[in-house]
Every structure is written in C-alpha cells, then in structure tokens.
Amino acid sequence: MKIENNILKYYLKNVYFITGTAFAGKSTTVKMLAEKYDMIFCGENYHSAVSDIVATPDAQPDICYLNNLTDWRDFVRRSPEEYERWIFGTGKEAAEFEVAELLSLSKNNKKIIVDTNIPVDVLKEISEYNRVAVMLSPQSMSVERFFDRDDPEKQFILHVIQSCENPEAVMENYKRGLALINSKEHYDELANSGFFTVVRQDDGNDTRKEVCDMIAAHFGLTNPGLER
C-alpha cells in the first residue's frame, strides 16, 4: 500500500523535525523545545521499540543486523565503507517506522518534536519548510568529539571498542567510518537541502539557548500566529 504525500503531510502537520550531523546539538535542542513548549518528545531512535520487534530480514535487513548481532565487537570492526552504507540504509528503513509512529502520535492533536534520521528528500515530500530544521557541525567535531558526551549508546560503543584487541586500531577504524558518514558529500546534501540550517561553531561557547530560540522562531513556536 502506498499513501500519497499530501495525505501524510496533512496528518503530520503538527510534527516538527530536526535532522543533521553528529554532535550538532540535535538531541539537546529537541529536548529543550519539548520542555519549553510542552511538545511530545521523540528522541533519537524513538521508533526502535517497534522496529526492533517488527522488522524482518527480507524487508529491513539493515535494522535486523543489530537484532542478529551476537558480538558487538563485530559492529565496531566493520570497514568504514560498510559502516557508512549501513548507517544510511538503516535511516531509510527506519523512516517508514518513524512515519507510522508519528501518525499514531498525531491523533493527540499536540505538537511533536522529533530527532530524526529521515532523509531530507523524504522530508521535502512529507513536511514543510517551517516544520524542518537542519543542524550541522564541523567534521572535526562530529568525529573527534563523538564520544564526548554522556549518551548511554555512545558510551556503550566506546566500551565495546575499548574491550577489543588492539583498541587503538579499532578506534581509528571506527573514526574513519564516522568521517565517511560526516563527509563533505553528506554534509553538503544537508546544507544545500533548502531547509532552515544552523551550523554549530567550535568556539567553546554555550549556544544552546540561542540555537533553541532560533529554531523555535523558525518553527513559529514563539508566536504561533506567524506560522505559515
């Protein structure tokens, strides 16, 4: 079954999407906006409670890779090219689960804020300019500072790397994968998407509130009467 984009766009009219590169501040911004404007919070991998159960190898092979993983050291030792392919393949497969989950949540008729990996070409089809924001960080930040946070998933991966034989080589291999995922090609795809974009500066300043206010204004949350 195929649902036309105009139908999806109508039912997702109260959904606000934030996408972008690693270490750009997406998770923090989504959480801050949810708290400040009483929005339904959909954090990173919010769809996984369903996708981990429903996904099948024939329909969603990349999602099922994790379900069938017996040793997480195999995950971090993959080639950088395979890691890059898997990341974007998983994002495409997960997009359908995300949309289904958001359609379910939309029946509450309450604004929803989403930390998403839905590809930007899909977001153009199912959402509007003032419902999407792109957050970007320099590659040096997205790679070198990837583990500089308390995110349980990131810390788990770090622990797995440290448990490997020759962890320094494994870390270097993993960072090469991160560099591919956050390459200029992928960065430019986001930066040139036509959506509202915020670039994180690597100057040590705390810009969380400033960025949150900028995106809130773009979304029309600060003055709902200005929404297009």
N, C-alpha and C positions, 0 to 999 in steps of 0.2 A: 504494500500500500504506500502511496505517495501523498503527502499533504502539501498543498501548494503554499508557497512562501507568504502570500498575502494573508492566508489564514493563520499561519504561525506568527507572523508579525502582529496581527491583531491580538492574539492571545498572550503574546509576550510583551505587550505594550507597557507593563509595569515592571519589566526586568531591565536592570542596568548592568552592563558588562564591563569588567576591567580585565584587559589582557596585556601581554608584553613579555619582556625578557626576565631572566632570573635576577634577583637582588635589586629590582627596580622599586620595590615597596608595595607591590600589589596586595599582598596578604594584609599588611598593616593598614593600608588605605581602605580596603573593603571592610575590615573590622571597625575602623573608626567611623566610617559612613553609616554602617549598620547601627552602631550605638547612638550616634548623634541624631539620626533621622528616623529611628525606630523602623528600620527595614529588616526584612528577612535576610539572614546571613547565610550565604553559600560559600564556604571557604574552599581552599584547594582540595580537589578530589572529592567534593561533596557527593558526587554520584556513585562513588565506589561501593557503598553499602548494597546497592542494587546490582551494579555491573559485575562485581566480584562473584555474585551468585548466578546471574542470568547469562553472562557471556559464554559463548561456545567457541571451540577452536575453529570451526568452519566459518563462522560469521565474524568473530572478533579475535583473530589469532594473537594480536599483539597484547590485548588485555589479558588473554589467557596465559600468556608467557609467565606472568607473575604467579598465577594460580598453580601452575605446574612446576614452579621453581623449587628445587629441593636443597640447593646450596646457594645462598646469596653471594658467595664469593664468585660464582659464575656470572652473576649480574654485573659486578664491578670490573670483571676481567674481560668483558666483551671488547671487540675492536671499537675504536671511536666511531667508525663509519656505521657499524651496526647499531650502536647506541643512538646515534643521530636518527637513523632510519626508524628505529623503534619508538623513539620519543614522539615523532610527528605522526607515525602510524597509529600510536595509541591515542593521540589527540583527536584524530579523525574518527576513530571508532567510538571514543568516549563522547563525541559531540552529540550523537543520537541519544545516548543515555542522559546527557545534560538537558537536552531539549525536552525529553519526556518528563524528567524530574521537574523542570521549570514550568511545564504545562500543568503538572499536578499542583505545584505550589501556587500558581497564579489564580486558582479558584478562591484563594483567600482575599483577593482583591486588595492586596497590600503590596507596597513597593518591595522589590527584591534586588539585592546587590550580590554580584557573582564574581568570584575569582575564577576566570575561565581559560581554557586552552582551545576553545572552539576556533578553528581557523578564521582569519579575517575575511576571506572570501565568502564564508558561510554567514558570518555576522552581517555582512552587507546585504545578504538576502533576507535575513530573518529579523533584523533590527533597524534602528535609525541612527543617524549621526549623533544626536543628542542623548543616545542611550548607550554609547560605547566610548570608552577611553583607553588609550594605549599608553603604557608606562614602560620606559626604556632605561637601561643602564649601560654604561660603557662596558665593553667586553672584559676589560681588566677586572672590573668589579664583579661581573656575573660569573667569572671563572675563579679568580684568586680568592674572592671572599664568599664563595658559595657556602662554605661550612661555618661562616662566622655568625651564626645565629642559633637560637635555642629550638628551632623547629625539630620535633621528635624524629620525623622521617629523614631529615638531612643528617642528624646526629647518628641515627641508626646506620646509614650508609657509611658515614665516617668510621664508625666502629667496625663495620664489616671490612673496610679497606685496611684498617689497622690490624685486623686479625689474619690477613693474608700473608703468605710467604713473600718476602721482599715487598713490604707495603709501600716503600718509596716509589718503586717502579709501577705498582698498581695505581697509586695516586696520580702519577704522571700520565698514565694511560687514561684514567678517568677524566682528568682535566682536559686532555685532548678532545675527548668526546664532548665535554661542556663547551669547549671552544668552537667546535663544529655547530653545535646547537645554537650558540650565540654568535655565529659567524656574521660577517658583513652582509652576506646574501639574505639571511633570515632577518637580521636587524633592519635592512633596507625595506624588506617586504612589509614589516610592521610600520616603519617610519613613513613609508610612502603609501600607506593604505588609504589615506584620505580622512582617517578618523582623528579626533582631537588627541594630541600627543603631549606627554610630559616626559622630559628627559632628566633623570637623576644626575646631579652633579657630584663628583667625587672630591668634595672640598671639606668634608668633615662636619659641615653644618647640619643641624637638625631641622629639616624642612617638612617634617610630617604634617604639621598643622597647615602650613602654607599650601602644600600639594593637595591635602584633603579639601581645603576651601576652594581651590581652583577647580577641582573635579566636581565638587558639589555645585558650584556655579554653572559649570558646563552642563551638568545634568538638570539644572533648573530646580534643584532641591532647596536652595536658599530663598528662591522666590518662585514658587510653583506657577504663578501667573504668567511668567515669562517663557514657560515651556512651549516649544513649537509643536 
